[in-house]
Amino acid sequence: MASSPVPHLANDDGVEKIFVGVRELNCMGARPPFDHPHVFLDMGSDGQILCPYCSTLYLYDPRLAADETDPPGCLTSPVEEAA
């Protein structure tokens, strides 16, 4: 279970893989209005997880901070979430 806020990620560019610095995240597909149902994903002890809606593969990279992604710019802000 998440002990800190769970980041929301968007794959606007439609890349196959996104490297993240967390093992728990919410995937929304692309940003609204092109999003899919926002789904909580938990890698557990694995180093990767596939979104069942958009098939984005999220890969854990311990070199990244919790607020970093590769490619950059996939993390959404609370303002975007409210829109």
Secondary structure as GFF3:
##gff-version 3
##sequence-region A 1 83
A	DSSP	beta_strand	8	9	.	.	.	ID=ss1
A	DSSP	beta_strand	17	20	.	.	.	ID=ss2
A	DSSP	beta_strand	24	29	.	.	.	ID=ss3
A	DSSP	beta_strand	35	42	.	.	.	ID=ss4
A	DSSP	beta_strand	48	50	.	.	.	ID=ss5
A	DSSP	beta_strand	57	60	.	.	.	ID=ss6
A	DSSP	beta_strand	69	70	.	.	.	ID=ss7
A	DSSP	alpha_helix	78	82	.	.	.	ID=ss8
###
